[in-house]
Amino acid sequence: MSKSKKVLLVTGGGRGIGAATCRLAARAGYRVAVNYASNEAAATALVEAIAQAGGEALAIKGDVGSEADVLSMFETIDRAFGPLDALANNAGVVDQRARVDEMSAARLERMMRINVIGSMLCAREAVKRMSTRHGGKGGAIVNISSIAARLGGPGEYVDYAASKGAIDSFTIGLAREVAGEGIRVNAISPGIIDTEIHASGGQPDRIERMRRVVPMQRAGTAEEIAAAALWLLSDEASYTTGANLEVGGGR
C-alpha cells in the first residue's frame, strides 16, 4: 500500500452520511477506516466497493461510546494504515419521538454516551496521533453536528438536539486548544438529510413532512454533506478552524 496517501477514520461509516463520506474520501485518495457498530454486512460491502473502484479501505467494528472499543479501533488503524491524518466524527443515534417529560434516564445516558462522549473519545485519540505536541504532523477533524442544536428539537428529540449543542461547544473549544499544534477542528450542521436515521427513530415519513419547512423545499443528500466534510478536511480549508458549516437548505 502507498504510504503517501492520507488516512481517514469515519465513525459510523457503514451507512448514510458516513458511507457517502467514505466513498468520496476514497475517490479523493484517502485510505479509509470504516467504523461500524453492528451492521457488518453494510460496512463490508462498502469496503469491497471501494476496493473494486481502486481505493483502499478497512472495516472496523466498534461502539464509539465504549472507551475500550475506541482504543482498539485506533490501535487497529495504527497497525493497518499507520499515522492518522483525518477524523470524521459521524457516528450518532436518535431515539423515538418523545417529550422531555417522557424520556428515561437510560435513553438520555445512551444519547450522550454515543453522540457526545463517543466523539470526544475519538477526538482525544486522534489528537494524540496528529498533534505536533505529541510528535505528529498535524491533521483535521470534522464533527457532524445538526441544525437541531439551534432549533432545539421540541416535541421530538430535545435530547438529540442537546447532544449536538454539546458537539458545537466541543468543536470550538478543541479547535482553539489545538490550533497551534497543526490540527484544525470544524463542524458541519446538516439539516433534513435523506438517510435511514429518521426511520431508526421511528419516523420513516419525516423527510416528506419536514421538507415543506425547508426554504429549498427538499431534503439534502448524504453526498452533499460528504462533500462539505471533504472540503473541511482538505488543504483548501487550511485557514478554517472552529467553524460550523450549516448545510440545511436555508432552514
N, C-alpha and C positions, 0 to 999 in steps of 0.2 A: 504494500500500500504506500502511496505517496505521502511522505512526511510534510510536504509543503501545504497540504490542504488544512484549512481551519476546522476545528472540532466544535460541534454544536450539540448541546443537550436540549431536547424538547420534552418537558414533562407533560404527561397526558397526551402523548404524541400519536396514539393509535387511531384517533378519530377526530372529526370536526376541525376546529382551528388548528389543533396540534398537528394533525396529519397533513393539512394543507401547508403548514409551515415546514414540516419535514420534507415534503416533496419539492417545494420551492427552494429550500436551502440546498438540497442535494443537487438540483439543477444549477445552482449558483456555485457549486464546487465544494461545499462543506461535506465533511464526514459527519453523519448524523447519528446520535444516540437517541433511539425512540423509546422513551419510558412509557410503560403502561401499568395499570393496577391489576386488571383482571382479564381483559379481552385479548388473550394471547393470539387468537386467530387473526384479528384485525391488524395487530402490530406486526405479526409475521408476514402477512400478505403485503403490507406496506413496505417492509424491508425488502421483500422479494421484488416488488415492482420497481423500487429504487435501483436495485442491483441490475435488473433487466434493462433499465434505462442508462446504465453505465455509471451509476453512483455508488456510494459506499454508505451502509447503514447497519445498525446493530440494535436489536430489540432487547430491552432490559426491563424485567418485571420489578416493580417496587411501589409501595404506598408512600407517597411523599409525606404523609402525616406520621410516619414511623421513622425515628432517627436511625435505627438500625438499618432499615431499608435504604435510606438516603446515603448513609455511609457506604453500604455495599454497592450501591449504584455508581457512586463516584469512583470507587476503587476499581470496578469493572471497566469503566471508561479509561481510567489511567492505564490499565494493562492493555486494553484493546486498541486504543487510539492515541494515547499519550496526553499531553497537556491540553486542558480545556481552554477554548478561546471565547466561547459564547454560551449563554444560557437563556432559554425562553421558558419562563415560569408560567406555564399554561394550565397545569392540572388544577381542577377545581370541581366543586359539586354544587348543585342546587337541591332543594327539597320540595315536598308538596306545598301547594299554595296554602298559606295559613296566616292568621294574625299573630302578633307577638304574644297575646294572652292565651294562645293555643299551643305555643311551642314548648317542647320538653327540654330539659337540661341536656339530655343525650343528643338531641338534634343540634342544639347550639354548640356543644362541645365538638361534634363531628365537623360542623361547618367551619369553625375557627381552626381546628387542628389541621384540616386539609387545605383550606383556602389561604390561611394566614401563616400558621406555623410551618406548613409544608414549604411555602415559598421562601420563608426566612431561612429554613434549614438548608435548602438548596442554594440559596444565595450565599450563605455562610461558607459552604464547601467550595463554591465557585470562586469566592474572593480569596480563599486560602491558596487556590491554584493560580489565579490570574494576577493578584496584586504584586506590584514591584516590591512592596514591603516584605513579601514572602518569597521573593526570588522569581516571581512570574514576569510575564512580558506584557501584561495588560489584557483587556478584553471588554466585553459588553454584555449587559444583562437587560432583558426586556421582561417586564412583569405584565401579565394580562389582567387588567382591572375590568371595570364595567361602568357604563354611564349610570347604572343603578346606584353607584356610590353617590352621585349627585342628586338623583331623583328620589332615593330612599326606599323604593320598593313597597309602599304602603299597601296593606291588604293582600300581599302576595308573598314577599320574602324579604322583610326588613333585615333578617339575619344575614342573608346573602349580600345585600347592599352594604351592610355594616362591615362585613368581611372585606369587601372591595374598597371601602373607605380606608380600612387599615392598610391595604396594599398601596393606596395612593400616598399615605403618610410615610410608609416604609420606603417607597421609591425615592421620595425627596430626601429623606434622612440618609439613606445608604448612598445615594448619588453624591451628596456633599461630603460624606465620610471618606469615600474612596476616589474622589475626583483627582487628587494629587498622586494616586497610585496606579494610574493608567487604565482605570475601569470607568466606563460610562454605564449609567443605570437610568432607564426610562420606562415608561408605562404606556400601554395602549388601552383605551376605554372603548370597547365595542358597544354598539347599540344593539338593536334587534338583528341577530345573525341567524341565518337558516342552518341550524345544526340540530343534532339529536338531543342536546341538553334540555330543550323545552319538554320533549316527551319524557325524559328521565325525571323531570319534576312534575309529571302528571298533567301537562298542558300541551298535548300534541297540536292543538289548534291555535296556539299562542301567536305564531307568526302571522296568520291571517287576521287575527283580532287586532294585533298591535301595529300592523303596517299602516293603518289609517292615521295614526298619530305621528308618523314619521313624515317630515316635510317632503322627502323624496318619494314617499308613497310606496316604498318597497323595503324588504329586508335586505341586509347585506349578505355577502357570501364569506365563507371561511377563507377563500383565496384572497379577498380584499384585505382581511385582517393580516393574513400571512405576508402579503406584500408590504404592509406597513411595518410589520415586525422585522422583515429582512432589511428594510431601509434603515431602521434604527440600529440594527446590529452592524451595518456596513460602515465602511470608511467615509461614505458620503454624508454620514451624520456625525462626523468626527468632533464637531463643536456643540453637540447636543447631549445634555445630560440633565437629569432631574425633570424632564419634560413628561407631560401626559397628553398623548395624541388621541383626541376623540375621533372615532370612526363610526359615526352613527347616523348618517344621512340627514344631519341638520337638527336632530332632536335635542 
